[in-house]
Amino acid sequence: MESVVPKLIKTLLSLISTFILFLAIVAIAFYFYLSDGVELKLDKSNTTLSSLTQRFEIDFDESSSVFFKARDNGIDTYITLVEPVIKKSKKILLEAENITLNTSLDFRKTLQLAIQIILNNNTDLNLVNPVAIKLKSPLLDISNFQGQDMLDKSDKNFFNVSIKADNGKMIDGKIDLGEFDFLLNIKQFSKNSILDSYKFRLKSSEKFPASYIAKFFPDVDSIGDSKETVSFDITLEDKSFNDPEMSQKLNGVIQIRNTTMKLKRFPVELKPEPIYSLNLDLNIIDNIAQANLTGSLYNPKKRWKYQSSNLQIGGKINFEEILKPNLDLIVNGYDIHFAKLDNPNLNGLADLTVSIVGKNVLDLKGSLKIKESRGFLVPLADTEFQAKHVIRSLDEKK
């Protein structure tokens, strides 16, 4: 979810920062004519504007405009881009009904800025007043987004930008993810844009597929069923994004009903049977989630109508590191069918209790009560066990 924001910021704000400098010069020229307000159409045939739109791959309707109104000590400036389209390498990143930009150009600061541009071909971005941008009903495609730029701590020259979006729709290529709102606070430097803080809310679409979730779990082969339903409403915020301390807060509810999950492997050399009728409830408050999962672990020796819900997983998940959650779960299974991976004729039934604790390497501790064992020369006995299961390398970059 963090990757959604940066490319939009970089593309949009690079355009905006250049626009601000252009407006500073225009504002000085028109200052004494702006007491009643002056509206100008954004003519894309203008050489400067045409160069900007081509450079940043942005297009907008010909009804787009810029409005100036003079005050005692400055000029209020409003830009409205109607039906804007922002692209990256000819792929659409963002569409919206309109994008509005609002800032004020302080007369004294504007003179300083213009003199710097004319005499030094240099600009002190600290002279630019905060800029507010609002996106109305945007369509955001995250399939071509990348991570944010690195913060150059030696660069102290920037201006503040806030970006607000309401009633947006998020997609990943052809996959409809859901509706979103966000508020981003940005530091706009001369060469890049740095996310300072944000609040992002995403609510699932009615067509959101559980299969989309599977790619975040390396041990999961697939998730999905024609009868499934998925719903979530989550909020992710960070009041100090560049603070080395963990300051992200995740809140929300995730529910999955009647789906099927197939695993690639187990921590032990047993054949992984699919889990049917899987239901998941995840209630998250300030990064701590209460988890409850129920399902039916498939038994190939039983007819389908006799399969029963025999698996339950519950406990807590800590999301302080969003992409590397810390698990503290208990698994209870009853009449669980098992079979050797290399020889399915060695199989049986068992009840089991397992604790799962950890983040990168999971500590597994539990007990098995063997109810049936078939094909073994010596019948299996009840046992307690302890094992480790690596789900991601400690130096894995995510």
C-alpha positions, 0 to 999 in steps of 0.5 A, a space after each residue: 500500500 505504500 507503493 501506491 503513493 510515490 509515483 503519483 507524487 513524483 509525476 504530479 508534483 514535478 509538474 506542479 513545482 514547475 507550474 508554480 515557478 511559471 505562475 510566479 512570473 505571470 502573477 507579477 506581470 498581472 498583479 495590478 490587474 488582479 484585484 477583481 480576479 482574472 481567469 485564464 484558460 490553459 492553452 496547451 498550444 502554448 510552447 511552455 505548457 506543451 513542453 510541460 505536458 509532454 515531459 510529464 505525460 499529462 493531458 487535460 480538457 481544454 476547459 481547464 483554467 488558472 485563476 488569480 485574485 490579488 489580496 493586500 499582501 499576495 495573490 491567491 492562485 487556483 488551477 483546475 485541470 478538468 478530466 486530467 490523465 497522467 501516464 507513465 511510459 504511455 500507461 495510465 496511472 491516474 484519471 480524475 474528474 478534476 484536479 484542483 490546486 490552491 496556493 497563495 503567492 506572497 508578493 514579496 516572496 514572488 519578487 524574490 523568486 522571479 529575480 532568482 529565476 531571471 538572474 541566477 537560473 536558480 530557485 529557493 523553494 522555501 519561498 513557495 507557500 504551501 500548496 493544496 491539491 485535491 483529486 475528485 473521483 480519481 481512478 488509480 492504477 497501481 500496476 506501474 507504481 514504484 517505491 519512493 525516492 531516497 531522502 537527501 538529508 543535505 537538501 534543505 530547500 523545499 516547499 510543502 504540498 498536501 494532496 487529498 483524494 476522495 471517492 477514488 477507485 483503485 485498480 491493479 491492471 484489470 483487478 478492481 481492488 476497491 474505493 479509497 480516500 487519502 491525505 498525503 503531506 509531501 516535501 517537494 524538493 528541487 529533484 524529487 518528492 518525499 512523502 512526509 506523512 499520510 492517511 490512507 483508507 481502502 474499502 474493498 470492491 464487491 468483486 475483490 478476489 481472494 486470489 489477489 491475497 495469495 501473492 503476498 504469502 510464499 507458501 500459498 499456492 492459490 486462494 479462490 472459490 466461486 462461492 467466496 465473498 471478501 470484504 475489508 475496510 482498512 486504514 493505514 496512516 503514518 504521522 512521521 513516514 521518514 522516522 526510523 522508529 516504527 510509526 505506522 498504524 493499521 486499523 480495520 476489519 477483514 472478512 473472507 467467507 467460503 473460499 478454498 486455499 491450497 498450500 505449496 508445502 508443509 513444514 514437514 514432508 506431508 502432502 498438503 491437502 486443500 482447506 475448503 469452506 475457509 472463513 477468516 475474520 481479522 479485526 485490527 486495532 492499532 497494528 494488533 489483529 485478533 485472528 480467527 480462521 475456520 475450515 475443512 482440511 480435505 480428507 481424500 478418503 471421505 465422501 464430500 458430504 461427510 467432510 466437516 469443519 475440523 480446523 481452527 486457527 486463532 490468536 494475535 498478529 502484530 502488524 507493526 511491520 506491515 509486510 512482515 507480521 509477527 504471529 502468535 497463533 494456536 492451531 487446533 485440528 480434529 480428524 486431520 488426514 495426513 499422508 507422506 509426500 513421497 508415498 501417499 499410501 502411508 497415511 492416517 488420521 490425527 488430532 493436533 494442537 500447534 502453536 505458531 510464533 514468530 515473524 521470519 522464522 516460525 517456531 512450531 510447537 505442539 502435539 499429535 494424537 494419532 487416531 489411525 495410521 495406515 501402511 506403516 510397519 509400526 503403528 504411529 504413536 502420540 508425540 510432541 514435537 518442536 520445529 522451525 519453519 522459514 517463511 522469509 529470509 532474514 535479509 530478504 528485502 521487501 
